[in-house]
Amino acid sequence: MNDLAAFSPGRILVAGDIMLDRYWFGEVNRISPEAPVPIVRVQRTEERLGGAANVARNAASLGANVGLLGVVGDDEAGRLIEGKLAELDIGNFLQRDSMISTIVKLRVIGRQQQLLRIDFESPPGQVVLREKLMNFNALLPEYSIIVMSDYAKGSLVNVAEMIATATRLGKRTLVDPKGDDFSRYAGATLLTPNKAEFRQVVGAWRDESEFVEKAQRLRVQLRLEALLVTRSEEGMTLITGDKTMHFPTQAREVFDVSGAGDTVMATMAVMLSAGKTLPEAVQWANKAGGIVVGKLGTATVTREELFA
């Protein structure tokens, strides 16, 4: 599988909910006298790109030319994100909304275990969303693969229009969906729900044949080229018009699943931009997911790790 020398990914535009992942690492040696909770003595802090920005970060780590489109607040967290994009040479197409705060997820880690997560978020306003849509339309001709990373935080309220416009221009659109209504993603090239998200939309299944039947029905209903269901320890299943392919998990040791879906989506986009077929792209994405869950927090996979 070592194709590193000949590997040449294309240009990828990532649009969606942009976040800053903050980590506070510390020691836990006693319980608070005020409440039955551990006291964490913070020793170091770290900030990482999260949400759609983590998808862009993963794609850049694999050597793709990446642009990132989304909304941040006019605040310290937003400026940190912009700085990290510059460090990674990711195209910065962020819209600033002075009326909101940048989405921040703060995780408190003690003894390498997550003890608490605190979320700060507010949806972007209509004016900045209209500006983002105009920017998206202007950027489309420059990219071959469009990734839409939906965390249901408000940045992709126009996703149906975005997919329709990208499709008219012959772009392949990959969507990481959210919610119990996937109709707004109709016409996309590929949808990548996890098992829980898929069940929320189609209901439970009794066996594998019913799972495939429900998946194929959803694919046809939404006019998708393919549907990729990520199934945790069960691996991944790719459903296309003429076949169903299952890929067993390649995780050797699961340490942290945070951001694993971002890594899978980014790897799919990078491989498709490099000319791989859908099954080939899933094979590589499955391997990348198996690597990243062995790392702490929203991590990335390097080209060297993937092609080892």
C-alpha beads as a LAMMPS data file, in Angstrom:
LAMMPS data file: protein, C-alpha beads

308 atoms
307 bonds

1 atom types
1 bond types

-500.0 500.0 xlo xhi
-500.0 500.0 ylo yhi
-500.0 500.0 zlo zhi

Masses

1 110.0

Atoms # bond

1 1 1 0.000 0.000 0.000
2 1 1 3.017 2.320 -0.001
3 1 1 2.224 4.896 -2.719
4 1 1 3.858 7.896 -1.009
5 1 1 6.237 8.799 -3.837
6 1 1 3.420 8.984 -6.402
7 1 1 0.853 10.535 -4.074
8 1 1 -0.350 13.932 -5.331
9 1 1 -3.546 15.279 -3.687
10 1 1 -5.562 18.128 -5.186
11 1 1 -7.292 21.220 -3.861
12 1 1 -9.945 20.823 -1.156
13 1 1 -12.367 23.407 0.248
14 1 1 -13.702 22.693 3.742
15 1 1 -16.823 24.553 4.911
16 1 1 -18.629 24.178 8.219
17 1 1 -18.672 24.809 11.945
18 1 1 -15.287 26.020 13.133
19 1 1 -14.144 25.477 16.707
20 1 1 -11.174 25.857 18.990
21 1 1 -10.412 22.808 21.122
22 1 1 -8.774 23.788 24.412
23 1 1 -7.086 21.290 26.716
24 1 1 -6.099 21.799 30.336
25 1 1 -3.759 19.061 31.526
26 1 1 -3.027 18.521 35.191
27 1 1 -2.572 16.251 38.179
28 1 1 -5.383 14.811 40.276
29 1 1 -4.340 13.993 43.834
30 1 1 -7.382 14.702 45.972
31 1 1 -11.140 15.287 46.113
32 1 1 -12.534 18.770 46.691
33 1 1 -13.842 19.475 50.218
34 1 1 -16.584 21.607 48.612
35 1 1 -18.162 18.848 46.483
36 1 1 -17.417 15.197 45.562
37 1 1 -15.321 16.149 42.526
38 1 1 -11.590 15.782 41.793
39 1 1 -9.283 18.775 42.068
40 1 1 -7.163 19.216 38.939
41 1 1 -3.934 21.149 39.385
42 1 1 -3.443 22.478 35.848
43 1 1 0.158 22.182 34.672
44 1 1 -0.094 22.968 30.973
45 1 1 -2.621 24.098 28.384
46 1 1 -2.969 23.451 24.670
47 1 1 -5.147 24.726 21.827
48 1 1 -5.999 22.781 18.697
49 1 1 -8.191 23.367 15.657
50 1 1 -11.591 21.703 16.046
51 1 1 -14.719 20.942 14.029
52 1 1 -14.402 21.850 10.352
53 1 1 -10.997 23.370 11.126
54 1 1 -9.818 19.942 12.311
55 1 1 -10.929 18.436 8.990
56 1 1 -8.853 21.077 7.186
57 1 1 -5.921 20.432 9.528
58 1 1 -6.058 16.689 8.810
59 1 1 -6.233 17.234 5.050
60 1 1 -3.268 19.639 5.208
61 1 1 -1.322 17.082 7.271
62 1 1 -1.714 14.654 4.360
63 1 1 -0.303 17.174 1.906
64 1 1 -3.438 18.644 0.323
65 1 1 -3.887 22.268 -0.691
66 1 1 -6.752 23.249 1.644
67 1 1 -9.003 26.255 2.085
68 1 1 -11.279 26.731 5.115
69 1 1 -14.566 28.643 5.037
70 1 1 -16.664 29.381 8.113
71 1 1 -17.538 31.844 10.859
72 1 1 -15.638 32.865 13.989
73 1 1 -16.139 35.607 16.531
74 1 1 -14.070 38.772 16.661
75 1 1 -12.269 37.505 19.758
76 1 1 -9.125 35.889 21.116
77 1 1 -10.220 32.369 20.159
78 1 1 -10.945 33.444 16.584
79 1 1 -7.525 35.072 16.296
80 1 1 -5.883 31.912 17.666
81 1 1 -7.622 29.869 14.964
82 1 1 -6.468 32.259 12.250
83 1 1 -2.906 32.046 13.548
84 1 1 -2.946 28.257 13.474
85 1 1 -4.316 28.257 9.917
86 1 1 -1.408 30.469 8.874
87 1 1 1.088 28.109 10.549
88 1 1 -0.338 25.158 8.601
89 1 1 -0.602 27.095 5.310
90 1 1 -4.377 26.547 5.181
91 1 1 -6.292 29.090 3.113
92 1 1 -8.130 31.426 5.495
93 1 1 -11.619 32.325 4.252
94 1 1 -13.141 32.931 7.677
95 1 1 -15.957 35.413 8.202
96 1 1 -15.814 37.358 11.482
97 1 1 -19.050 37.974 13.377
98 1 1 -18.557 40.543 16.131
99 1 1 -21.929 39.626 17.665
100 1 1 -20.935 36.065 18.625
101 1 1 -18.167 34.216 20.420
102 1 1 -16.019 31.675 18.614
103 1 1 -17.083 28.122 19.472
104 1 1 -14.738 26.731 22.128
105 1 1 -14.681 23.253 23.629
106 1 1 -12.659 23.148 26.831
107 1 1 -11.549 19.719 28.013
108 1 1 -9.993 19.130 31.429
109 1 1 -7.600 16.180 31.426
110 1 1 -6.264 14.455 34.529
111 1 1 -3.956 11.416 34.377
112 1 1 -4.558 11.206 30.627
113 1 1 -8.328 10.867 31.163
114 1 1 -10.942 13.459 30.219
115 1 1 -12.681 14.599 33.399
116 1 1 -14.874 17.408 32.085
117 1 1 -15.831 19.241 28.890
118 1 1 -17.193 22.791 28.850
119 1 1 -18.704 24.223 25.640
120 1 1 -18.964 27.901 24.672
121 1 1 -21.069 28.550 21.565
122 1 1 -23.617 30.807 19.879
123 1 1 -25.010 30.658 16.301
124 1 1 -23.800 33.130 13.652
125 1 1 -26.082 35.918 12.417
126 1 1 -27.898 36.070 9.070
127 1 1 -25.744 38.856 7.614
128 1 1 -22.465 36.982 8.050
129 1 1 -24.075 33.759 6.764
130 1 1 -25.115 35.528 3.551
131 1 1 -21.551 36.825 3.156
132 1 1 -20.217 33.303 3.714
133 1 1 -22.505 31.903 1.008
134 1 1 -21.315 34.541 -1.473
135 1 1 -17.720 33.699 -0.592
136 1 1 -18.431 29.990 -1.058
137 1 1 -19.840 30.569 -4.544
138 1 1 -16.807 32.651 -5.498
139 1 1 -14.333 30.018 -4.230
140 1 1 -15.968 26.959 -5.816
141 1 1 -14.210 27.108 -9.215
142 1 1 -10.797 26.888 -7.521
143 1 1 -11.363 23.520 -5.774
144 1 1 -12.076 19.972 -6.962
145 1 1 -13.410 18.464 -3.705
146 1 1 -15.833 20.235 -1.349
147 1 1 -16.156 19.011 2.248
148 1 1 -19.048 20.167 4.432
149 1 1 -18.538 19.493 8.125
150 1 1 -21.842 19.979 9.936
151 1 1 -21.823 20.071 13.727
152 1 1 -25.291 21.663 13.886
153 1 1 -23.863 24.937 15.238
154 1 1 -25.442 27.161 12.580
155 1 1 -22.722 27.694 9.959
156 1 1 -24.294 25.368 7.376
157 1 1 -27.922 26.521 7.364
158 1 1 -27.516 27.048 3.590
159 1 1 -26.047 23.583 2.981
160 1 1 -28.752 22.528 0.477
161 1 1 -28.026 25.549 -1.721
162 1 1 -24.266 24.990 -1.341
163 1 1 -24.541 21.357 -2.473
164 1 1 -26.746 22.295 -5.437
165 1 1 -24.326 24.996 -6.609
166 1 1 -21.282 22.736 -6.219
167 1 1 -23.027 19.935 -8.121
168 1 1 -23.906 22.263 -11.007
169 1 1 -20.211 23.095 -11.308
170 1 1 -19.248 19.407 -11.363
171 1 1 -17.649 19.377 -7.909
172 1 1 -17.660 16.283 -5.695
173 1 1 -19.257 17.080 -2.335
174 1 1 -18.555 15.120 0.841
175 1 1 -20.814 15.790 3.819
176 1 1 -20.404 14.864 7.491
177 1 1 -24.070 15.177 8.572
178 1 1 -25.901 16.000 11.789
179 1 1 -29.475 15.761 13.031
180 1 1 -32.445 13.533 12.261
181 1 1 -33.263 14.990 8.839
182 1 1 -30.767 14.336 6.051
183 1 1 -32.993 15.748 3.288
184 1 1 -30.998 18.995 3.211
185 1 1 -27.957 16.973 2.059
186 1 1 -29.750 15.594 -1.011
187 1 1 -27.604 15.486 -4.135
188 1 1 -24.257 15.226 -2.368
189 1 1 -21.616 12.827 -3.661
190 1 1 -21.037 11.120 -0.320
191 1 1 -22.627 11.234 3.128
192 1 1 -20.646 9.895 6.123
193 1 1 -22.944 9.414 9.157
194 1 1 -21.769 7.397 12.127
195 1 1 -23.842 4.466 13.327
196 1 1 -25.834 6.489 15.880
197 1 1 -26.614 9.253 13.363
198 1 1 -27.666 6.689 10.753
199 1 1 -29.959 4.927 13.246
200 1 1 -31.527 8.252 14.234
201 1 1 -32.594 8.803 10.622
202 1 1 -33.579 5.303 9.428
203 1 1 -34.469 3.542 12.690
204 1 1 -33.103 0.299 14.143
205 1 1 -32.280 -2.808 12.090
206 1 1 -32.503 -6.492 13.025
207 1 1 -29.635 -7.840 10.965
208 1 1 -27.050 -6.903 8.368
209 1 1 -29.377 -7.399 5.401
210 1 1 -31.894 -4.942 6.863
211 1 1 -29.062 -2.487 7.581
212 1 1 -27.999 -2.639 3.918
213 1 1 -31.603 -2.323 2.734
214 1 1 -32.172 0.802 4.842
215 1 1 -28.853 2.285 3.730
216 1 1 -29.579 1.679 0.046
217 1 1 -33.053 3.165 0.410
218 1 1 -31.592 6.302 2.014
219 1 1 -28.908 6.581 -0.668
220 1 1 -31.514 6.459 -3.452
221 1 1 -33.888 8.816 -1.644
222 1 1 -31.139 11.446 -1.234
223 1 1 -29.681 10.913 -4.732
224 1 1 -26.229 10.167 -3.329
225 1 1 -23.430 8.536 -5.269
226 1 1 -22.515 6.682 -2.075
227 1 1 -23.189 6.398 1.627
228 1 1 -20.409 5.582 4.110
229 1 1 -21.564 4.524 7.580
230 1 1 -18.818 4.529 10.217
231 1 1 -19.618 1.845 12.783
232 1 1 -17.013 2.265 15.572
233 1 1 -15.505 -1.121 16.492
234 1 1 -17.456 -2.738 13.630
235 1 1 -15.518 -0.790 11.003
236 1 1 -17.099 1.022 8.031
237 1 1 -19.649 0.097 5.361
238 1 1 -19.697 1.722 1.917
239 1 1 -22.963 1.556 -0.018
240 1 1 -22.950 2.493 -3.711
241 1 1 -25.429 1.909 -6.515
242 1 1 -24.143 -1.546 -7.403
243 1 1 -22.438 -2.929 -4.309
244 1 1 -21.965 -2.891 -0.558
245 1 1 -18.439 -3.146 0.836
246 1 1 -17.502 -3.626 4.502
247 1 1 -14.143 -2.581 5.946
248 1 1 -13.262 -4.067 9.371
249 1 1 -11.742 -1.669 11.898
250 1 1 -7.969 -1.265 11.862
251 1 1 -7.708 0.292 15.336
252 1 1 -4.992 -1.423 17.329
253 1 1 -5.674 0.401 20.592
254 1 1 -8.465 2.916 21.168
255 1 1 -7.242 5.762 23.369
256 1 1 -9.484 8.679 22.339
257 1 1 -12.156 8.844 19.607
258 1 1 -12.326 12.679 19.641
259 1 1 -12.078 13.957 16.076
260 1 1 -11.789 10.496 14.495
261 1 1 -14.678 11.292 12.138
262 1 1 -12.828 14.442 11.030
263 1 1 -9.774 12.345 10.173
264 1 1 -11.872 9.861 8.183
265 1 1 -13.595 12.649 6.244
266 1 1 -10.335 14.480 5.529
267 1 1 -8.616 11.301 4.334
268 1 1 -11.559 10.475 2.058
269 1 1 -11.355 13.958 0.517
270 1 1 -7.591 13.822 0.069
271 1 1 -7.665 10.380 -1.549
272 1 1 -10.493 11.281 -3.918
273 1 1 -8.663 14.491 -4.873
274 1 1 -5.617 12.334 -5.691
275 1 1 -7.648 10.208 -8.103
276 1 1 -8.463 7.218 -5.896
277 1 1 -11.762 5.384 -6.315
278 1 1 -14.357 5.477 -3.542
279 1 1 -13.454 1.979 -2.227
280 1 1 -9.748 2.853 -2.301
281 1 1 -10.417 6.114 -0.462
282 1 1 -12.424 4.276 2.217
283 1 1 -9.604 1.772 2.672
284 1 1 -7.160 4.594 3.366
285 1 1 -9.642 6.479 5.562
286 1 1 -10.243 3.340 7.605
287 1 1 -6.516 3.014 8.211
288 1 1 -6.231 6.701 9.175
289 1 1 -9.116 6.362 11.643
290 1 1 -7.424 3.369 13.234
291 1 1 -4.248 5.386 13.740
292 1 1 -5.832 8.567 15.113
293 1 1 -7.932 6.888 17.838
294 1 1 -4.639 5.814 19.404
295 1 1 -3.794 9.492 20.055
296 1 1 -5.131 11.930 22.654
297 1 1 -7.684 14.539 21.613
298 1 1 -8.296 15.974 18.152
299 1 1 -5.133 14.670 16.496
300 1 1 -3.920 14.212 12.921
301 1 1 -2.338 11.467 10.845
302 1 1 0.786 12.249 8.832
303 1 1 1.517 11.011 5.328
304 1 1 4.384 8.947 6.700
305 1 1 2.130 7.240 9.270
306 1 1 -0.560 6.530 6.702
307 1 1 1.771 5.074 4.080
308 1 1 3.895 3.070 6.537

Bonds

1 1 1 2
2 1 2 3
3 1 3 4
4 1 4 5
5 1 5 6
6 1 6 7
7 1 7 8
8 1 8 9
9 1 9 10
10 1 10 11
11 1 11 12
12 1 12 13
13 1 13 14
14 1 14 15
15 1 15 16
16 1 16 17
17 1 17 18
18 1 18 19
19 1 19 20
20 1 20 21
21 1 21 22
22 1 22 23
23 1 23 24
24 1 24 25
25 1 25 26
26 1 26 27
27 1 27 28
28 1 28 29
29 1 29 30
30 1 30 31
31 1 31 32
32 1 32 33
33 1 33 34
34 1 34 35
35 1 35 36
36 1 36 37
37 1 37 38
38 1 38 39
39 1 39 40
40 1 40 41
41 1 41 42
42 1 42 43
43 1 43 44
44 1 44 45
45 1 45 46
46 1 46 47
47 1 47 48
48 1 48 49
49 1 49 50
50 1 50 51
51 1 51 52
52 1 52 53
53 1 53 54
54 1 54 55
55 1 55 56
56 1 56 57
57 1 57 58
58 1 58 59
59 1 59 60
60 1 60 61
61 1 61 62
62 1 62 63
63 1 63 64
64 1 64 65
65 1 65 66
66 1 66 67
67 1 67 68
68 1 68 69
69 1 69 70
70 1 70 71
71 1 71 72
72 1 72 73
73 1 73 74
74 1 74 75
75 1 75 76
76 1 76 77
77 1 77 78
78 1 78 79
79 1 79 80
80 1 80 81
81 1 81 82
82 1 82 83
83 1 83 84
84 1 84 85
85 1 85 86
86 1 86 87
87 1 87 88
88 1 88 89
89 1 89 90
90 1 90 91
91 1 91 92
92 1 92 93
93 1 93 94
94 1 94 95
95 1 95 96
96 1 96 97
97 1 97 98
98 1 98 99
99 1 99 100
100 1 100 101
101 1 101 102
102 1 102 103
103 1 103 104
104 1 104 105
105 1 105 106
106 1 106 107
107 1 107 108
108 1 108 109
109 1 109 110
110 1 110 111
111 1 111 112
112 1 112 113
113 1 113 114
114 1 114 115
115 1 115 116
116 1 116 117
117 1 117 118
118 1 118 119
119 1 119 120
120 1 120 121
121 1 121 122
122 1 122 123
123 1 123 124
124 1 124 125
125 1 125 126
126 1 126 127
127 1 127 128
128 1 128 129
129 1 129 130
130 1 130 131
131 1 131 132
132 1 132 133
133 1 133 134
134 1 134 135
135 1 135 136
136 1 136 137
137 1 137 138
138 1 138 139
139 1 139 140
140 1 140 141
141 1 141 142
142 1 142 143
143 1 143 144
144 1 144 145
145 1 145 146
146 1 146 147
147 1 147 148
148 1 148 149
149 1 149 150
150 1 150 151
151 1 151 152
152 1 152 153
153 1 153 154
154 1 154 155
155 1 155 156
156 1 156 157
157 1 157 158
158 1 158 159
159 1 159 160
160 1 160 161
161 1 161 162
162 1 162 163
163 1 163 164
164 1 164 165
165 1 165 166
166 1 166 167
167 1 167 168
168 1 168 169
169 1 169 170
170 1 170 171
171 1 171 172
172 1 172 173
173 1 173 174
174 1 174 175
175 1 175 176
176 1 176 177
177 1 177 178
178 1 178 179
179 1 179 180
180 1 180 181
181 1 181 182
182 1 182 183
183 1 183 184
184 1 184 185
185 1 185 186
186 1 186 187
187 1 187 188
188 1 188 189
189 1 189 190
190 1 190 191
191 1 191 192
192 1 192 193
193 1 193 194
194 1 194 195
195 1 195 196
196 1 196 197
197 1 197 198
198 1 198 199
199 1 199 200
200 1 200 201
201 1 201 202
202 1 202 203
203 1 203 204
204 1 204 205
205 1 205 206
206 1 206 207
207 1 207 208
208 1 208 209
209 1 209 210
210 1 210 211
211 1 211 212
212 1 212 213
213 1 213 214
214 1 214 215
215 1 215 216
216 1 216 217
217 1 217 218
218 1 218 219
219 1 219 220
220 1 220 221
221 1 221 222
222 1 222 223
223 1 223 224
224 1 224 225
225 1 225 226
226 1 226 227
227 1 227 228
228 1 228 229
229 1 229 230
230 1 230 231
231 1 231 232
232 1 232 233
233 1 233 234
234 1 234 235
235 1 235 236
236 1 236 237
237 1 237 238
238 1 238 239
239 1 239 240
240 1 240 241
241 1 241 242
242 1 242 243
243 1 243 244
244 1 244 245
245 1 245 246
246 1 246 247
247 1 247 248
248 1 248 249
249 1 249 250
250 1 250 251
251 1 251 252
252 1 252 253
253 1 253 254
254 1 254 255
255 1 255 256
256 1 256 257
257 1 257 258
258 1 258 259
259 1 259 260
260 1 260 261
261 1 261 262
262 1 262 263
263 1 263 264
264 1 264 265
265 1 265 266
266 1 266 267
267 1 267 268
268 1 268 269
269 1 269 270
270 1 270 271
271 1 271 272
272 1 272 273
273 1 273 274
274 1 274 275
275 1 275 276
276 1 276 277
277 1 277 278
278 1 278 279
279 1 279 280
280 1 280 281
281 1 281 282
282 1 282 283
283 1 283 284
284 1 284 285
285 1 285 286
286 1 286 287
287 1 287 288
288 1 288 289
289 1 289 290
290 1 290 291
291 1 291 292
292 1 292 293
293 1 293 294
294 1 294 295
295 1 295 296
296 1 296 297
297 1 297 298
298 1 298 299
299 1 299 300
300 1 300 301
301 1 301 302
302 1 302 303
303 1 303 304
304 1 304 305
305 1 305 306
306 1 306 307
307 1 307 308
